[in-house]
Amino acid sequence: MNLRRKTPAGFTLLELLIVISIIIILAAVLYPVFGQFRRKARVMQAGKTMNVLTMALDKYKDDWHSYPPDDTPSTNGSEIVWYYLCQVQTVGQMHYGPYIKATEDQLKDADTGGNRKFMSPLGGEYKYGLQIDSDGQKRTYLLVDPGEDMKLGGSIDPNKGWLEDDPQAAKDNIFSTVQMVAPAK
């Protein structure tokens, strides 16, 4: 006769509470670390997107012999990027673009006439302006991503370039520009 009592297999309530407590403590400690990795990944993606936009603007210039205007269809840089770089432009029988492929998560509806905006991976809107060279011609551009805080911290002046008015807000901005090229003689 076996008088041994069989113990049920499984965990006790105390053991489960201890394991759950350990998991919660680990999650609380690691959450900020994972958040920091996500933030750094978004900043890196914003830099890569700025490189793509720089190449697209150069390709646009190769086709059209100038950079896109900075006042059409609006003065919003994100809308200008979408309008000129993300769509097919047609002149007569010639079709140019799109210079970049935008995904739906990169686009947002604009306020003007059914247009869209090409948004930064950091969530902000680009600022774009053409720069006037010594001959009075607009041959170069300045494109600015406002960065993580979505504050520009300055403005674009056609004659002087970037004018910083808030260094704290401007410290995380991402810039794309071309050097002034001497006009052909």
N, CA and C of each residue as an Amber inpcrd file, in Angstrom:
protein
   555
   0.7980000  -1.1700000   0.0000000   0.0000000   0.0000000   0.0000000
   0.8620000   1.2630000   0.0000000   0.6280000   2.0960000  -0.9620000
   1.3980000   3.3280000  -1.0970000   0.6170000   4.4640000  -0.4490000
   1.1440000   4.9630000   0.6480000   0.4530000   6.0220000   1.3700000
   0.9740000   7.4170000   1.0010000   1.8300000   7.4690000   0.0810000
   2.3580000   8.7810000  -0.3440000   1.2720000   9.6010000  -1.0210000
   1.2670000  10.8320000  -0.6690000   0.3080000  11.7320000  -1.2600000
   0.9020000  12.3510000  -2.5230000   0.1710000  12.3560000  -3.5780000
   0.6650000  12.9610000  -4.8240000   0.4890000  14.4750000  -4.7510000
   1.5710000  15.2010000  -5.0660000   1.4740000  16.6560000  -5.1100000
   1.1290000  17.0770000  -6.5320000   0.2470000  18.0360000  -6.6370000
  -0.1380000  18.4580000  -7.9950000   1.0360000  19.1470000  -8.7030000
   1.1580000  18.9000000  -9.9800000   2.2160000  19.5220000 -10.7850000
   1.7930000  20.9360000 -11.1420000   2.7220000  21.8580000 -11.1480000
   2.4100000  23.2350000 -11.5050000   3.1090000  24.2070000 -10.5800000
   2.7580000  25.4840000 -10.7510000   3.3750000  26.5400000  -9.9610000
   2.4000000  27.0120000  -8.8950000   2.9510000  27.4520000  -7.8070000
   2.1030000  28.0360000  -6.7750000   1.8600000  29.4960000  -7.1110000
   0.8810000  30.0680000  -6.4730000   0.5550000  31.4660000  -6.7020000
   1.7340000  32.3680000  -6.3440000   2.4310000  32.0620000  -5.3020000
   3.5950000  32.8470000  -4.8920000   4.6930000  32.8190000  -5.9580000
   4.9670000  31.6510000  -6.5190000   5.9850000  31.5430000  -7.5700000
   5.5860000  32.3690000  -8.7940000   4.3340000  32.3270000  -9.1730000
   3.8710000  33.1160000 -10.3220000   3.9980000  34.6140000 -10.0570000
   3.6570000  35.0520000  -8.8700000   3.7820000  36.4670000  -8.5270000
   5.2370000  36.9320000  -8.5480000   6.1460000  36.0910000  -8.0960000
   7.5670000  36.4430000  -8.1210000   8.0660000  36.5790000  -9.5580000
   7.7070000  35.6500000 -10.4190000   8.1370000  35.7030000 -11.8290000
   7.5520000  36.9380000 -12.5170000   6.2820000  37.2130000 -12.2880000
   5.6480000  38.3810000 -12.8960000   6.3040000  39.6640000 -12.3870000
   6.6260000  39.7220000 -11.1150000   7.3000000  40.8990000 -10.5500000
   8.6660000  41.1170000 -11.1910000   9.4110000  40.0560000 -11.3850000
  10.7260000  40.1730000 -12.0350000  10.5820000  40.6790000 -13.4630000
   9.5970000  40.1730000 -14.1870000   9.3740000  40.6130000 -15.5750000
   9.0050000  42.0940000 -15.6010000   8.1650000  42.5390000 -14.6960000
   7.7670000  43.9470000 -14.6490000   8.9640000  44.8430000 -14.3230000
   9.7930000  44.4270000 -13.3890000  10.9810000  45.2180000 -13.0340000
  11.9370000  45.3120000 -14.2250000  12.1670000  44.2110000 -14.9080000
  13.0380000  44.2290000 -16.0880000  12.4690000  45.1310000 -17.1870000
  11.1640000  45.0510000 -17.4200000  10.5310000  45.8940000 -18.4390000
  10.6830000  47.3710000 -18.0800000  10.5010000  47.7120000 -16.7990000
  10.6190000  49.1030000 -16.3650000  12.0500000  49.6220000 -16.5340000
  13.0220000  48.7520000 -16.3150000  14.4210000  49.1610000 -16.4570000
  14.7990000  49.2900000 -17.9250000  14.3150000  48.3960000 -18.7820000
  14.7330000  48.3790000 -20.1870000  13.9070000  49.2940000 -21.0880000
  12.7390000  49.7220000 -20.6680000  11.8920000  50.5600000 -21.5170000
  12.6070000  51.8380000 -21.9810000  13.2460000  52.5960000 -21.0930000
  13.9610000  53.7990000 -21.5750000  15.0920000  53.4750000 -22.5500000
  15.7520000  52.3470000 -22.3570000  16.8450000  51.9670000 -23.2540000
  16.3030000  51.7140000 -24.6630000  15.1950000  50.9620000 -24.7640000
  14.6040000  50.6990000 -26.0720000  14.0670000  51.9760000 -26.7090000
  13.5350000  52.8870000 -25.8760000  13.0690000  54.1730000 -26.3860000
  14.2020000  54.9810000 -26.9860000  15.3630000  54.9290000 -26.3470000
  16.5270000  55.6500000 -26.8460000  16.9960000  55.0530000 -28.1810000
  16.9650000  53.7220000 -28.3100000  17.3420000  53.0890000 -29.5750000
  16.3740000  53.4890000 -30.6850000  15.0860000  53.5250000 -30.3710000
  14.0880000  53.9380000 -31.3690000  14.3320000  55.3800000 -31.8050000
  14.6160000  56.2690000 -30.8450000  14.8670000  57.6690000 -31.1540000
  16.0860000  57.8060000 -32.0610000  17.1630000  57.1090000 -31.7310000
  18.3770000  57.1800000 -32.5590000  18.1160000  56.6250000 -33.9610000
  17.3180000  55.5780000 -34.0540000  16.9840000  55.0100000 -35.3620000
  16.1840000  56.0100000 -36.1980000  15.2630000  56.7420000 -35.5760000
  14.4860000  57.7420000 -36.3060000  15.3760000  58.8950000 -36.7750000
  16.3310000  59.3090000 -35.9530000  17.2520000  60.3810000 -36.3420000
  18.1240000  59.9190000 -37.5140000  18.5990000  58.6820000 -37.4540000
  19.3940000  58.1380000 -38.5720000  18.5510000  58.0670000 -39.8370000
  17.2920000  57.6580000 -39.7200000  16.4000000  57.5870000 -40.8780000
  16.1650000  58.9790000 -41.4560000  16.0530000  59.9860000 -40.5960000
  15.8740000  61.3580000 -41.0750000  17.1040000  61.8200000 -41.8720000
  18.2940000  61.4550000 -41.4020000  19.5120000  61.7980000 -42.1410000
  19.5680000  61.1020000 -43.4920000  19.1710000  59.8350000 -43.5280000
  19.1470000  59.1000000 -44.7980000  18.1070000  59.6890000 -45.7450000
  16.9550000  60.0690000 -45.2050000  15.9210000  60.6830000 -46.0430000
  16.4090000  62.0010000 -46.6100000  17.1500000  62.7740000 -45.8120000
  17.6950000  64.0360000 -46.3080000  18.6870000  63.7680000 -47.4470000
  19.4780000  62.7060000 -47.3520000  20.3930000  62.3440000 -48.4440000
  19.6140000  61.9760000 -49.7030000  18.5190000  61.2360000 -49.5470000
  17.6760000  60.8710000 -50.6880000  17.0830000  62.1270000 -51.3270000
  16.6110000  63.0580000 -50.5000000  16.0540000  64.3050000 -51.0320000
  17.1180000  65.1210000 -51.7550000  18.3360000  65.1350000 -51.2280000
  19.4330000  65.8500000 -51.8840000  19.6960000  65.2700000 -53.2740000
  19.7500000  63.9380000 -53.3560000  19.9750000  63.3020000 -54.6610000
  18.7970000  63.5580000 -55.6040000  17.5620000  63.5430000 -55.0690000
  16.3910000  63.7980000 -55.9050000  16.3930000  65.2340000 -56.4250000
  16.7820000  66.1850000 -55.5900000  16.8570000  67.5790000 -56.0400000
  17.9330000  67.7500000 -57.1150000  19.0410000  67.0580000 -56.9660000
  20.0830000  67.1140000 -57.9970000  19.5970000  66.4970000 -59.3070000
  18.8710000  65.4090000 -59.2210000  18.3200000  64.7680000 -60.4290000
  17.2890000  65.7000000 -61.0880000  16.4610000  66.3270000 -60.2640000
  15.4930000  67.3030000 -60.7830000  16.2350000  68.4210000 -61.5300000
  17.3250000  68.9090000 -60.9250000  18.1000000  69.9800000 -61.5680000
  18.6990000  69.5100000 -62.8890000  19.1490000  68.2570000 -62.9550000
  19.6850000  67.7280000 -64.2100000  18.6310000  67.7680000 -65.3140000
  17.3730000  67.4430000 -64.9590000  16.3010000  67.4120000 -65.9580000
  15.7820000  68.7970000 -66.3190000  15.6430000  69.6820000 -65.3400000
  14.9800000  70.9630000 -65.5330000  15.9480000  72.1530000 -65.5580000
  17.2380000  71.9320000 -65.3030000  18.2770000  72.9730000 -65.3140000
  18.0840000  74.0360000 -64.2330000  17.2960000  73.7100000 -63.2160000
  17.1520000  74.5770000 -62.0410000  16.5030000  73.7410000 -60.9400000
  16.5740000  74.2400000 -59.7340000  15.8940000  73.5650000 -58.6300000
  14.4290000  73.9770000 -58.6080000  13.5680000  73.2130000 -57.9430000
  12.1410000  73.5760000 -57.9070000  11.9300000  74.9570000 -57.3160000
  10.9180000  75.6770000 -57.7820000  10.6310000  76.9930000 -57.2040000
  10.2450000  76.8570000 -55.7310000  10.4890000  77.9110000 -54.9520000
  10.2040000  77.8360000 -53.5240000   8.8840000  78.5000000 -53.1360000
   8.0460000  78.7990000 -54.1280000   6.7670000  79.4430000 -53.8210000
   5.5800000  78.7980000 -54.5310000   5.7770000  77.6340000 -55.1390000
   4.7080000  76.9690000 -55.8750000   4.6980000  75.4940000 -55.5120000
   3.6290000  74.8700000 -55.1990000   2.2480000  75.3410000 -55.1130000
   1.9660000  76.1450000 -53.8570000   2.8900000  76.1460000 -52.8960000
   2.7900000  76.9780000 -51.7020000   4.2160000  77.2630000 -51.2470000
   4.3680000  77.8960000 -50.1110000   5.7100000  78.1400000 -49.5860000
   6.1150000  77.0700000 -48.5860000   5.2880000  76.0560000 -48.3860000
   5.5840000  74.9710000 -47.4580000   6.5830000  74.0110000 -48.1040000
   7.7410000  73.8200000 -47.4680000   8.7920000  72.9670000 -48.0340000
   8.3640000  71.5280000 -48.2240000   7.5670000  70.9870000 -47.2970000
   7.1080000  69.5990000 -47.4220000   6.1770000  69.4320000 -48.6090000
   5.3600000  70.4530000 -48.8620000   4.4480000  70.4050000 -50.0020000
   5.2180000  70.5400000 -51.3200000   6.2390000  71.3790000 -51.3410000
   7.0700000  71.5490000 -52.5380000   7.7940000  70.2460000 -52.8640000
   8.3330000  69.5880000 -51.8340000   9.0130000  68.2990000 -52.0450000
   8.0480000  67.2990000 -52.6660000   6.8460000  67.1900000 -52.1250000
   5.8650000  66.2490000 -52.6970000   5.5120000  66.6350000 -54.1240000
   5.2240000  67.9040000 -54.3560000   4.7390000  68.3620000 -55.6500000
   5.7560000  68.1360000 -56.7680000   7.0190000  68.4260000 -56.4890000
   8.0310000  68.3540000 -57.5390000   8.8290000  67.0600000 -57.5770000
   8.9660000  66.3850000 -56.4430000   9.8390000  65.2040000 -56.4110000
   9.0910000  63.8770000 -56.3430000   7.8590000  63.8810000 -55.8880000
   7.1150000  62.6220000 -55.7020000   6.1060000  62.3490000 -56.8060000
   5.9940000  63.2310000 -57.7750000   5.0120000  63.0630000 -58.8360000
   5.6970000  63.0920000 -60.2070000   4.9820000  62.6250000 -61.1920000
   5.4580000  62.7080000 -62.5710000   5.1470000  64.1020000 -63.0890000
   6.1460000  64.7620000 -63.6560000   5.9760000  66.0750000 -64.2690000
   5.9920000  65.8670000 -65.7860000   5.0330000  66.4530000 -66.4780000
   4.9200000  66.2620000 -67.9170000   5.0260000  67.5990000 -68.6320000
   5.8850000  67.6250000 -69.6370000   6.0140000  68.7860000 -70.5100000
   5.9490000  68.2640000 -71.9310000   4.8800000  68.6180000 -72.6360000
   4.6980000  68.1070000 -73.9910000   4.6150000  66.5830000 -73.9560000
   5.5160000  65.9330000 -74.6790000   5.5660000  64.4780000 -74.7050000
   6.5410000  63.8950000 -73.6910000   7.2760000  64.7580000 -72.9980000
   8.2960000  64.2880000 -72.0530000   7.7110000  64.1420000 -70.6500000
   8.1030000  63.0550000 -69.9850000   7.6860000  62.8000000 -68.6090000
   8.9370000  62.7140000 -67.7380000   8.9340000  63.4420000 -66.6360000
  10.0480000  63.4490000 -65.7040000   9.5480000  63.0300000 -64.3220000
  10.3610000  62.2530000 -63.6240000  10.0210000  61.8510000 -62.2620000
   9.1400000  60.6220000 -62.2430000   8.7020000  60.2060000 -61.1140000
   8.9890000  60.8040000 -59.8130000  10.4450000  60.5630000 -59.4230000
  10.9910000  61.5030000 -58.7010000  12.3940000  61.4320000 -58.3120000
  12.5910000  60.6300000 -57.0280000  11.5360000  60.5400000 -56.2340000
  11.5440000  59.6740000 -55.0540000  10.1830000  58.9970000 -54.9430000
  10.1880000  57.8170000 -54.3850000   8.9420000  57.0850000 -54.1280000
   8.5540000  57.3310000 -52.6810000   7.3860000  57.8860000 -52.4850000
   6.9060000  58.1710000 -51.1290000   5.8860000  57.1180000 -50.7210000
   6.0040000  56.6500000 -49.4970000   5.0170000  55.7250000 -48.9540000
   3.9190000  56.5360000 -48.2630000   2.7810000  55.9100000 -48.0390000
   1.6470000  56.6050000 -47.4270000   1.9760000  57.1410000 -46.0340000
   2.8430000  56.4670000 -45.2900000   3.1760000  56.9700000 -43.9510000
   4.0940000  58.1940000 -44.0140000   4.6650000  58.5010000 -45.1690000
   5.4990000  59.6960000 -45.3310000   4.6770000  60.8960000 -45.8010000
   3.4380000  60.6590000 -46.2130000   2.6130000  61.7170000 -46.7860000
   1.5010000  62.1340000 -45.8370000   1.1360000  63.3980000 -45.9410000
   0.0560000  63.9560000 -45.1390000  -0.6930000  64.9250000 -46.0380000
  -2.0030000  65.0310000 -45.8630000  -2.7840000  65.9640000 -46.6730000
  -2.3790000  67.3960000 -46.3660000  -2.2650000  68.1960000 -47.4180000
  -1.9110000  69.6120000 -47.2640000  -3.1800000  70.4500000 -47.2260000
  -3.0040000  71.7050000 -46.8750000  -4.1430000  72.6100000 -46.7720000
  -4.5720000  73.1690000 -48.1180000  -3.7160000  73.0750000 -49.1270000
  -4.0050000  73.7300000 -50.4020000  -4.3810000  72.7380000 -51.4780000
  -5.4970000  72.9370000 -52.0880000  -5.9570000  72.2990000 -53.3100000
  -5.6500000  70.8310000 -53.5330000  -5.8760000  69.9740000 -52.5790000
  -5.6860000  68.5400000 -52.7920000  -4.2390000  68.0970000 -52.8380000
  -3.3140000  68.9640000 -52.5180000  -1.9030000  68.5880000 -52.5050000
  -1.5860000  67.7960000 -51.2450000  -0.3980000  67.2540000 -51.2030000
   0.0570000  66.4980000 -50.0400000   1.3720000  67.0790000 -49.5600000
   1.8110000  66.6060000 -48.4040000   3.0940000  67.0210000 -47.8320000
   3.9510000  65.7780000 -47.6200000   5.2200000  65.8880000 -47.9500000
   6.1920000  64.8320000 -47.6850000   6.8070000  65.1460000 -46.3260000
   6.5020000  64.3080000 -45.3330000   6.8840000  64.5810000 -43.9550000
   8.2260000  63.9360000 -43.6000000   8.9210000  64.5590000 -42.6760000
  10.1740000  64.0220000 -42.1590000   9.8950000  62.7670000 -41.3320000
  10.8300000  61.8200000 -41.2800000  10.6620000  60.6590000 -40.3970000
  10.5290000  61.0530000 -38.9260000  10.9510000  62.2640000 -38.5970000
  10.8270000  62.7470000 -37.2230000   9.4840000  63.4300000 -36.9810000
   8.6600000  63.5260000 -38.0190000   7.3130000  64.0660000 -37.8770000
   7.1420000  65.5190000 -38.2560000   8.2200000  66.2350000 -38.4990000
   8.1300000  67.6560000 -38.8230000   7.9790000  67.9090000 -40.3160000
   7.7840000  69.1850000 -40.6390000   7.6700000  69.6080000 -42.0350000
   8.9820000  70.2630000 -42.4640000   9.3770000  69.9790000 -43.6860000
  10.6070000  70.5480000 -44.2260000  10.4090000  72.0290000 -44.5380000
  11.5020000  72.7640000 -44.4570000  11.5400000  74.1590000 -44.9000000
  12.4890000  74.2020000 -46.0890000  12.0710000  74.8350000 -47.1640000
  12.8440000  74.8550000 -48.4100000  12.8990000  76.2810000 -48.9210000
  14.0560000  76.6850000 -49.3830000  14.1860000  78.0020000 -49.9780000
  15.3200000  78.0440000 -50.9750000  15.1000000  78.7860000 -52.0450000
  16.1560000  78.9890000 -53.0330000  17.0490000  80.1280000 -52.5730000
  18.3140000  80.0400000 -52.9120000  19.3000000  81.0330000 -52.5020000
  19.7260000  81.8570000 -53.7110000  19.8590000  83.1500000 -53.4960000
  20.2400000  84.0690000 -54.5630000  21.7600000  84.2100000 -54.5620000
  22.3760000  83.9710000 -55.7210000  23.8340000  84.1000000 -55.7930000
  24.2140000  85.5460000 -56.1230000  25.4980000  85.7730000 -56.3390000
  25.9960000  87.1340000 -56.5490000  25.4340000  87.7950000 -57.8080000
  24.9670000  87.0080000 -58.7730000  24.3730000  87.5690000 -59.9910000
  22.8830000  87.8410000 -59.8480000  22.3130000  87.5350000 -58.6860000
  20.8840000  87.7400000 -58.4780000  20.0300000  86.5830000 -58.9660000
  20.6530000  85.4650000 -59.3370000  19.9180000  84.2960000 -59.8140000
  19.7620000  83.2800000 -58.6860000  18.6610000  82.5720000 -58.7050000
  18.4190000  81.5170000 -57.7090000  18.9480000  80.2010000 -58.2730000
  20.2020000  79.8830000 -57.9390000  20.8320000  78.6890000 -58.4880000
  21.0310000  77.5840000 -57.4540000  20.9190000  77.8850000 -56.1810000
  21.1290000  76.8860000 -55.1430000  19.9200000  76.8630000 -54.2080000
  19.8880000  75.8880000 -53.3320000  18.7640000  75.7540000 -52.4190000
  19.2660000  75.4520000 -51.0170000  18.3600000  75.5730000 -50.0690000
  18.5900000  75.1480000 -48.6930000  17.3350000  74.4040000 -48.2520000
  17.4990000  73.1700000 -47.8070000  16.3970000  72.3380000 -47.3200000
  16.7090000  71.9900000 -45.8730000  15.7390000  72.2140000 -44.9760000
  15.9670000  72.0120000 -43.5470000  14.8850000  71.1040000 -42.9730000
  15.3190000  70.0860000 -42.2350000  14.4320000  69.2460000 -41.4370000
  14.4940000  69.8080000 -40.0200000  13.3510000  70.1380000 -39.4060000
  13.3940000  70.7750000 -38.0820000  13.9050000  69.8840000 -36.9600000
  14.0730000  68.6010000 -37.1960000  14.6260000  67.7210000 -36.1750000
  13.5790000  67.1750000 -35.2250000  14.0630000  66.5720000 -34.1350000
  13.1700000  65.8970000 -33.1930000  12.1970000  66.8310000 -32.4990000
  12.6300000  68.0390000 -32.1840000  11.7430000  68.9500000 -31.4610000
  10.7460000  69.6490000 -32.3850000  10.8780000  69.4470000 -33.6940000
  10.0180000  70.0190000 -34.7350000  10.0070000  71.5490000 -34.7040000
  11.0980000  72.1440000 -34.2180000  11.2580000  73.6000000 -34.2050000
  12.4720000  73.9470000 -35.0550000  12.2900000  74.8800000 -35.9800000
  13.3970000  75.2530000 -36.8560000  14.4920000  76.0160000 -36.1210000
  14.1350000  76.9390000 -35.3020000  15.1400000  77.7260000 -34.6030000
  15.8040000  78.7480000 -35.4870000  15.1840000  79.0690000 -36.6010000
  15.7340000  80.0550000 -37.5180000  14.8710000  80.1620000 -38.7530000
  15.4040000  80.8280000 -39.7590000  14.6720000  80.9930000 -41.0120000
  15.6520000  80.9810000 -42.1760000  15.0850000  80.8420000 -43.3590000
  15.8900000  80.8490000 -44.5770000  15.7430000  82.2040000 -45.2450000
  16.8580000  82.8710000 -45.4310000  16.8780000  84.1490000 -46.1360000
  17.4610000  83.8940000 -47.5200000  16.7870000  84.3280000 -48.5800000
  17.3010000  84.0660000 -49.9330000  18.6840000  84.6440000 -50.1870000
  19.0300000  85.7290000 -49.5100000  20.3190000  86.3780000 -49.7390000
  21.4130000  85.8970000 -48.8030000  21.0480000  85.5280000 -47.5710000
  22.0500000  85.1940000 -46.5700000  22.0690000  83.7240000 -46.1760000
  21.1020000  82.9440000 -46.6030000  21.0550000  81.5330000 -46.2300000
  20.3410000  81.3340000 -44.9080000  20.8810000  80.4710000 -44.0690000
  20.2570000  80.1320000 -42.7970000  20.5420000  81.2110000 -41.7570000
  19.4920000  81.7440000 -41.1600000  19.6150000  82.7370000 -40.1010000
  19.0930000  82.1060000 -38.8120000  19.9940000  81.7730000 -37.9260000
  19.6200000  81.1140000 -36.6770000  19.1760000  82.1500000 -35.6550000
  17.9810000  81.9590000 -35.0810000  17.5240000  82.8890000 -34.0550000
  17.3160000  82.2140000 -32.6950000  17.3150000  80.8800000 -32.6670000
  17.1750000  80.1400000 -31.4130000  18.1120000  78.9340000 -31.4630000
  19.3430000  79.0660000 -30.9510000  20.3230000  77.9760000 -31.0460000
  19.8450000  76.6760000 -30.4020000  19.0780000  76.7720000 -29.3230000
  18.5860000  75.5640000 -28.6550000  17.6370000  74.7870000 -29.5650000
  16.7240000  75.4990000 -30.2440000  15.7750000  74.8400000 -31.1490000
  16.4660000  74.3650000 -32.4200000  17.5200000  75.0540000 -32.8450000
  18.1880000  74.7300000 -34.1040000  19.2330000  73.6310000 -33.9720000
  19.5850000  73.2310000 -32.7540000  20.7020000  72.2920000 -32.5820000
  20.4550000  70.9240000 -33.1950000  19.1840000  70.5140000 -33.3610000
  18.9160000  69.1910000 -33.9200000  18.4250000  69.2530000 -35.3700000
  18.4920000  70.4280000 -35.9950000  18.0810000  70.5470000 -37.3890000
  19.0180000  69.7460000 -38.2940000  18.4770000  69.2750000 -39.4160000
  19.2600000  68.5480000 -40.4120000  19.1970000  69.3700000 -41.6940000
  20.3480000  69.6910000 -42.2660000  20.4180000  70.5820000 -43.4160000
  20.8440000  69.8440000 -44.6820000  20.3560000  70.3550000 -45.8080000
  20.8290000  69.9240000 -47.1140000  20.9460000  71.1790000 -47.9650000
  22.0660000  71.3340000 -48.5950000  22.2710000  72.4960000 -49.4530000
  23.3340000  72.1520000 -50.4870000  23.4790000  72.9960000 -51.4750000
  24.5700000  72.8470000 -52.4380000  25.4310000  74.0860000 -52.3370000
  26.6700000  73.9370000 -52.6780000  27.5770000  75.0760000 -52.6610000
  27.2550000  75.9760000 -53.8450000  27.4990000  77.2470000 -53.6450000
  27.2940000  78.1930000 -54.7390000  28.2130000  77.8290000 -55.8980000
  27.6430000  77.7950000 -57.0620000  28.4150000  77.4670000 -58.2580000
  28.5370000  78.7490000 -59.0820000  29.7300000  79.0400000 -59.5180000
  29.9220000  80.2420000 -60.3420000  29.1350000  80.0970000 -61.6220000
  28.4300000  81.1490000 -62.0320000  27.6370000  81.0750000 -63.2540000
  28.5250000  80.8440000 -64.4800000  27.9850000  80.1400000 -65.4600000
  28.7190000  79.8800000 -66.7010000  28.9110000  81.1940000 -67.4550000
  30.0770000  81.3280000 -68.0680000  30.3620000  82.5730000 -68.8050000
  30.1880000  82.3590000 -70.2780000
